[in-house]
Amino acid sequence: MTNAKPADGTFDVPADRSRAVAAHRAHQSAWREEVLAWPPGPPTNPVARKRYERLGSCLAEQHDGQKPKHAGVNLMSPAAVEYAKKRVRELEGLGGLAETDRLWRNLLSSQPLAFSITGELRAHHEAAARRASISGFANTRPRRSTGSVTSIRCDADRSTRRH
């Protein structure tokens, strides 16, 4: 795969590490354009930022006077957006690691998914508890008393490992 710019020049198409990543980037680019109606933006990775002006799988830093964080376009629901904002503040106070630019603008990052799922589960706590007990998440081994889900949160690892 080679680096190329589309004929219309709207965003860069990087040489991805695999066909799968390239396919995901193309899918997210289409999602950004067709569903979110948000323009492409600069990469969230500092190294990639030196190589590419804009990527289709990243949201522009601002569109129609709004930033992605305030518009919440990279998360699945208002509950997820509110939870992510609150939890990022908590993590910062604890020394946790949440890469906020990736969270709010990178369509290929796992962070928006993690915060979206956690935010939705927290917003629908009773349904989440029922689902967890049905799935076996609440209890990993049979017990006489039934456990309950009392807290759901998204944590971030302080290690420098990247995934």
KETIMI-939138 format. One record per residue: residue number from 0; y, x, z of N, C-alpha, C in turn; residue in three letters. Coordinates in pm, whole numbers, always signed. Each point is the difference from the previous one (the first is absolute). Example, Ala and Ser with C-alpha at 12.3 -4.5 7.8 and 13.67 -1.06 7.14 Angstrom:
BEGIN
R    k     npy     npx     npz    capy    capx    capz     cpy     cpx     cpz    r
R    0    -569   +1319    +780    +119     -89      +0    +120     +90      +0  ALA
R    1    +105     -35     -72    +119     +82      +6    +109     -77     +73  SER
% end
This chain:
BEGIN
R    k     npy     npx     npz    capy    capx    capz     cpy     cpx     cpz    r
R    0    -117     +84      +0    +117     -84      +0    +124     +88      +0  MET
R    1    +100     -45     -65    +122     +80     -10    +118     -78     +54  THR
R    2    +103     +75     +34    +124     -65     +41     +63     -59    -124  ASN
R    3     +47    -121     +11     +63     -65    -115    +101    -100     +48  ALA
R    4     +96     -27     -83     +96    -107     +28     -28    -112     -98  LYS
R    5      +3    -124     +46     -17    -111     -93    +112      +2    -104  PRO
R    6     -25     -62    -111     +99      -3    -108    +134     -52     +47  ALA
R    7      -1     -96     +94    +128     -56     +47     +66     +88    +105  ASP
R    8     -72    +103     +50     +58     +96     +94     +32     -55    +138  GLY
R    9     -59    -113     +42     +36     -59    +128     -56     +75    +120  THR
R   10    -118     +61     -13     -56     +77    +110    -102    +100     -52  PHE
R   11     -25    +103     +83     -95    +104     -37    -142     -47     +20  ASP
R   12     -92     +54     -78    -142     -25     +16     -63    +136     +30  VAL
R   13     -30     +27    +128     -50    +132     +37    -146     +22     -40  PRO
R   14     -39    +126      -2    -139     +37     -20     -69     -21    +134  ALA
R   15     -70    -110     +15     -64     -30    +128    -129     +78     +16  ASP
R   16     -47      +8    +125    -119     +80     +30    -128     -62     -52  ARG
R   17      +3    -127     -34    -119     -65     -54     +40    -122     -82  SER
R   18     -94     -49     -76     +25    -122     -77     +21    -120     +92  ARG
R   19     -70      +1    +113     +14    -110     +95    +142      -8     +54  ALA
R   20     +57    +115     +38    +137      +2     +51     +96     -45    -110  VAL
R   21     -23     +47    -121     +87     -40    -112      -8    -151     -22  ALA
R   22    -120     -56     +11     -17    -145     -18     +71     -77    +112  ALA
R   23     -13     +48    +124     +69     -65    +112    +151      +8     -17  HIS
R   24     +49    +115     -45    +144     +16     -20     +49     -96    -109  ARG
R   25     -77     -13    -108     +38     -92    -108      +1    -145     +50  ALA
R   26    -101     -36     +78      -8    -136     +55    +119     -28     +92  HIS
R   27     +31     +94     +89    +112     -19     +92    +133      -2     -74  GLN
R   28     +11     +78    -106    +122      -1     -82     +22    -138     -61  SER
R   29    -108     -58     -52      +9    -134     -59     +35    -103    +108  ALA
R   30     -64     +13    +118     +28     -91    +111    +148      +8     +39  TRP
R   31     +51    +122     +13    +141     +20     +37     +92     -67     -99  ARG
R   32     -30     +18    -128     +87     -54    -105     -14    -151     -16  GLU
R   33    -123     -49      -9     -24    -140     -35      +8     -96    +119  GLU
R   34     -46     +43    +116      -3     -89    +116    +120     +22     +92  VAL
R   35     +25    +125     +33    +111     +29     +92    +135      +1     -69  LEU
R   36      +0     +23    -131    +124     +10     -77     +94    +104     +61  ALA
R   37     -58    +115     +37     +75    +108     +64     -10    +123     -91  TRP
R   38    +107     +72     -21      -4    +116     -88     -78    +118     +61  PRO
R   39     -46     +93     -85     -70    +118     +51     +96     +92     +74  PRO
R   40     -56     +80     +90     +84     +90     +78     -55    +140      +8  GLY
R   41     +72     +86     +69     -45    +138     +14    -126      +6     +87  PRO
R   42     -83    +103     -20    -120     +15     +82     +36     +14    +148  PRO
R   43     -91     -40     +86     +21     +14    +143     -44    +138     +49  THR
R   44     -79     +69     -78     -47    +134     +33    +105    +101     -44  ASN
R   45     +47     +88     +90    +105     +97     -36     -38     +93    -115  PRO
R   46    -126     +40      -7     -44     +87    -109      +4     -75    -133  VAL
R   47     -48    -123      +0      +2     -81    -123    +143     -31     -42  ALA
R   48     +90     -13     +97    +141     -29     -30     +64    +111     -84  ARG
R   49     -48    +123     +18     +51    +113     -78     -48      -6    -145  LYS
R   50    -111     -67     -23     -60      -5    -134     +33    -127     -78  ARG
R   51     +20    -111     +72     +18    -128     -66    +125     -70     +50  TYR
R   52     +72     -56     -92    +121     -74     +37     -35    -136     +60  GLU
R   53     -90     -73     -65     -43    -132     +46    -149     -17     -32  ARG
R   54     -69     -71     +88    -140     -36     -23     -11    -152      +2  LEU
R   55     -83     -53     -85     -19    -144      -5     -64     -57    +124  GLY
R   56     -71     +83     +76     -67     -47    +121     +86     +16    +125  SER
R   57    +127     +36     -19     +94      +8    +112    +117     -95     -26  CYS
R   58     +46     -63    +105    +113     -92     -11    +132     +77      +0  LEU
R   59     +97     -49     -74    +134     +58      +4     +53     -10    +142  ALA
R   60     +85     +94     +37     +53      +2    +137     +93    -117     +30  GLU
R   61     +48     -64    -105     +85    -117     +16      -6     -82    -128  GLN
R   62      +6    -132     +14      +1     -91    -115     +77    -126     +38  HIS
R   63     +93     -37     -84     +83    -119     +26     +60      +1    +141  ASP
R   64     +44    +119     +43     +65     +12    +129     -93      +2    +120  GLY
R   65    -132      +2     -23     -94      +2    +111     -89    +123      -5  GLN
R   66     -37     +49    +118     -97    +108     +11    -138     -63     +18  LYS
R   67    -105     +68     -45    -136     -56     +16     -34     -38    +143  PRO
R   68     +46     +79     +97     -28     -31    +141     +56    -136     +38  LYS
R   69    +123     -29     -41     +62    -128     +35     -56    -116     -80  HIS
R   70     -36     +28    -125     -60    -105     -83    -147     -23     +35  ALA
R   71     -64    +103     +56    -140     -12     +40     -98     -11    -115  GLY
R   72     +37     +48    -117     -83     -22    -119    -130     +79      -2  VAL
R   73     -16    +103     +82    -123     +78      -3    -101     -44    +106  ASN
R   74     +32    -108     +71     -93     -55     +99     -32    -144     -36  LEU
R   75    -109     -51     +55     -53    -128     -49     +66    -126     +54  MET
R   76     +78     +10    +108     +57    -121     +57    +117     +34     +91  SER
R   77     +82     -99     +32    +108     +22     +97     -54     +49    +135  PRO
R   78    -114     -52     +43     -59     +44    +127     -35    +148      -6  ALA
R   79     -52     +44    -112     -36    +142     -16    +125     +87      +0  ALA
R   80    +105     -45     -65    +125     +76      -5     +58     +16    +141  VAL
R   81      +8    -109     +74     +55      +6    +135     -84     +89     +91  GLU
R   82    -133     -12     -12     -86     +85     +81     +18    +147     -37  TYR
R   83      +6     +31    -128     +16    +139     -43    +130     +59     +53  ALA
R   84    +108     -73     -10    +129     +49     +51      -9     +29    +151  LYS
R   85     -58     -92     +73     -12     +16    +146     -93    +117     +33  LYS
R   86    -115      +8     -65     -98    +103     +34     +48    +139     -40  ARG
R   87     +72     +13    -110     +55    +129     -40     +97     +51    +106  VAL
R   88     +85     -89     +53     +91     +40    +108     -79     +47    +123  ARG
R   89    -106     -73     +35     -83     +39    +114     -66    +135     -24  GLU
R   90     -56     +18    -119     -68    +126     -32     +96    +118      +5  LEU
R   91    +122     -19     -49    +100    +106      +5     +27     +40    +144  GLU
R   92      +7     -97     +90     +24     +28    +141    -117     +71     +66  GLY
R   93    -119     -20     -53    -121     +63     +56     -33    +133     -67  LEU
R   94     +75     +35    -103     -31    +122     -74    -106     -21    -106  GLY
R   95     -29    -126     -31     -99     -31    -102     +54     +26    -140  GLY
R   96     -88      -4     -95     +38     +32    -137     -16    -123     -90  LEU
R   97    +109     -50     -46      -1    -104    -103     +99     +47    -105  ALA
R   98     -46     +21    -120     +88     +48    -106     +70    -121     -61  GLU
R   99    +120     -26     +47     +67    -125     -34     +32     -14    -148  THR
R  100     +32    +109     -68     +27     -12    -144    -126     -46     -73  ASP
R  101    -115     +55     +37    -127     -43     -59     -29    -146     +35  ARG
R  102     +25     -36    +125     -26    -137     +45     +78    -102     -81  LEU
R  103    +128     +24     -19     +86    -100     -64      +4      +9    -151  TRP
R  104     -32    +118     -61     +21     +14    -144    -122     +40     -83  ARG
R  105    -104     +57     +61    -113     +50     -79    -109    -106     -10  ASN
R  106     -19     -51    -120     -97    -107     -22    -144     +49      +8  LEU
R  107     -24    +131      -5    -136     +55      +8     -37     +47    +141  LEU
R  108     +92      -5     +93     -25     +48    +135     -87     -99     +78  SER
R  109     -81     +54     +91     -82     -86     +86     +82     -58    +116  SER
R  110    +115     +58     +29     +81     -48    +113     +43    -146     -15  GLN
R  111     +51     -43    -116     +38    -141     -12    -119     -95     +23  PRO
R  112    -117     +40     -46    -119     -83     +20     -33      -9    +149  LEU
R  113      +0    +113     +69     -33      +1    +143     +98     -85     +80  ALA
R  114    +129     +17     -26    +100     -79     +72      -5    -147     -40  PHE
R  115     -30     -29    -126      -9    -139     -45    -115     -72     +67  SER
R  116    -116     +63      +1    -117     -64     +63     +24     -19    +149  ILE
R  117     +48    +105     +66     +25      -9    +143    +106    -105     +32  THR
R  118    +108      -2     -77    +105     -99     +22     -50    -143     -16  GLY
R  119     -83     -21    -101     -56    -135     -21     -97     -38    +111  GLU
R  120     -86     +93     +42     -94     -30    +108     +74     -32    +129  LEU
R  121    +107     +75     +27     +79     -27    +120     +71    -136      -9  ARG
R  122     +46     -36    -118     +70    -128     -17     -95    -118     +14  ALA
R  123    -127     +24     -25    -101    -106      +7    -110     +45     +96  HIS
R  124     +42     +25    +123     -85     +62    +100    -129     -79     +26  HIS
R  125     +12    -131     +14    -120     -81     +29    -100      +6    -115  GLU
R  126     +49     -11    -122     -90      +8    -116     -61    +139     -10  ALA
R  127     +78    +102     +31     -51    +138      -3    -109     +18    +104  ALA
R  128     +20     -57    +118     -99     +10    +106    -130     -70     -40  ALA
R  129     +13    -119     -60    -120     -72     -46     -73     +80    -105  ARG
R  130     +75     +55     -94     -60     +77    -109     -68    +126     +53  ARG
R  131     +65     +66     +96     -57    +122     +57    -132     -29     +70  ALA
R  132      -6    -111     +72    -124     -30     +71    -110     -41     -97  SER
R  133     +34     -68    -107     -98     -37    -102     -53    +125     -70  ILE
R  134     +89     +94     -26     -36    +122     -72     -68    +103     +88  SER
R  135      +6     -19    +131     -59     +97     +90     +94    +111     +41  GLY
R  136    +128     -10     -36     +95    +104     +38     +33      -5    +148  PHE
R  137      +5    -119     +58     +40     -12    +140    -105     +60     +92  ALA
R  138    -126     -11     -35    -108     +56     +80     -90     +84     -89  ASN
R  139     -19    +123     +36     -87     +85     -82    -145      -9     +44  THR
R  140     -25     -58    +115    -137     -21     +46      -7    -135     +72  ARG
R  141    -114     -60      +0     -11    -132     +66     +32     +11    +149  PRO
R  142     +73     -96     +51     +35      -9    +142     -17    -145     +44  ARG
R  143      -7     -19    +130     -10    -136     +51    +133     -73     -12  ARG
R  144    +111     +71     +27    +130     -65     -11     +62     +33    -136  SER
R  145     +75     -93     -50     +65     +19    -129    +131     +74     +20  THR
R  146     +23    +105     -77    +126     +75      +8    +109     -76     -72  GLY
R  147    +121     +48     +15    +111     -62     -69     +91    +109     -55  SER
R  148     +71     -35    -105     +96     +91     -59    +131     -21     +74  VAL
R  149     +50    +106     +63    +123     -13     +79    +118     +73     -63  THR
R  150     -28     +91     -92    +108     +76     -61     -43     +53    -136  SER
R  151     +93      -2     -92     -23     +54    -134    +122     +83     -34  ILE
R  152     -21    +126     -39    +113     +83     -37     -42    +104    -103  ARG
R  153     +98     +54     -65     -21    +104    -100     +49    +131     +59  CYS
R  154     -87     +99     +10     +37    +129     +55      +9    +103    -112  ASP
R  155     +73    +105     +27     +15    +110     -96     -39    +129     +69  ALA
R  156     -74     +83     -69     -49    +127     +51    +108    +106     -12  ASP
R  157     +20     +77    +107    +101    +106      -3     -49    +125     -71  ARG
R  158    -126      +7     -37     -51    +121     -65     +69     +20    -135  SER
R  159      -9    +120     -50     +66     +29    -127     -93     -21    -118  THR
R  160    -120     -49     +27     -92     -27    -110     +59    -106     -92  ARG
R  161     -25     +16    -124     +42     -99    -100    -125     -62     -59  ARG
R  162      +7    -127     -32    -115     -66     -63     +42     -67    -127  HIS
% end
